[in-house]
């Protein structure tokens, strides 16, 4: 399954910031129409989707192991460390995405200054330097 199809904890904020659904934002990016902020946000969202899926798998594994009831204290400690690492990873990607969305200009603000019609620039080359015989007057021969 693609990260586009996975929901994340930050999808609502992303949709609000860019005024479009997540799949439409990825389509915009695929067409090369995304600005730098959207590209970065989608990359962070993709990493977040994978991290949140990993966290869910880690919780499921730990839960199934605990249901067996035969975990040693070392195994429990290892599960706790694994879950903590997965949670930290999710928090880092989520925080990075939140910070990006907070620092972006509002949607009504142009992200890139638009260039109007360019003025026609005409330049003339400076006159060529005179040649070695320039200005010489030919004498008449008798």
N, C-alpha and C positions, 0 to 999 in steps of 0.2 A: 504494500500500500504506500502511496506517495505522501509526502509531508503536506501536500496541498489538501489532501482529504482528511487529515487528522486535525482535530480541534485542539486549541491550546488555551491556556488561561489568559492570554493577552489578546485574543482575537477581537473581542468587542472594542478594545482601545485602538487597535490597529484599524478596524473598519471605521471607527469614528474619526480618526486622524486623517484618513485618506478618502473618506466618503465613498467607499465601495466595499463589496464583499471580498473575502480573502481570495477566492478562486479568480475573481475578476482582476485583482491586483497582480496575481501570478501571471495571468494572461497578458496583462499590460507589460509586465517585465519580459515575458517571452517574446513579445513583439518589438522589444527595444524601445518602448515608450516610457519607461520608468526613469524618474530622476534619481540622483544619487541617494537621497534620503529614503526613498521607497526601496531601492535595491538593498540598502543596508538593513532596513527594517525587515524585509522578506528573508534575508540571510539569517538574521537573528531569530526570526520566527521559526524558520526551518530547523535551526539547532535546538530551539526550545521544544518543538514538537518531538524531536528525537529524544531529548533529555526527559521530557515528561512521560513518553512511552517507556523509556528505560526505567524510570522510577516506578511506574505501575507494575512492570515485570518484576522488579526487585521486591516490591511489596507482596506480590502474588507468590513468589518463590518462598519468601520468608514465612508468609502465612501458611502455605502448604507444609513447609517443614515443621512449623510449630504445631500444626494439627497432628503430626505424627507423634508428638510428645516425647521424642527420644533425642532431643538436642542437648549436647553438652554445653557448659557455660562458654567454652571457646567458640562453639558454633553460634551461639546466641550473640556473642560479642562481635563475631565476624559479620553476621547479618546486620547488626546495628551499625557497624562501620560502613557497610555497603549501602545501606539505606541513607545514612547521613551524607555520604559522598554524592549519591544521586540527588538528594535534596539540595545540596549546595550547588551542584551543577545547574539544576533548574532555577534556583534563585539567581545565580549569576546571569544566565541568559535572559530571564525575565526582567531583572533590574536594568540590564543593558538596553533592552528594548523599551522599557518605561522611560529611561533617561533620554533615549533618542527621540521618542515621541514628545517628551516635554520640551526639548530644546529646538524642535522644528518650528519654523515660522507658521503662522496660522494659514489654513488652506486658501484664504482670499489673498494672501501675500504672495506675489510672484516669487518662485524659487530661483529663477534665473532671470536676470534683467533681459527683457526682450529688446532686440535691436530693431529700430525702426528702419525706414529706408535709408540706405547709406548715401551720403552725399557723393556726388561725382567728383572725383579728385582728378584734376588734370595738371600735369606738370610739363614744363618745357625744359628741354635740356639747355644748359648754359651754352653760349656760343663757343664754337671750337676755337682753340687758340690759333693765332695767326701762324701760317707756315713760315719757313725760313725766308722766303722771298716776298712775303706779304708787304704790301705798301711800297715795294721797290718800283721805281719809275724806270722804264726802259729808255735809255738814251737813244736818240736818233743817230744813225750812222750817216755820215756824208757820202 
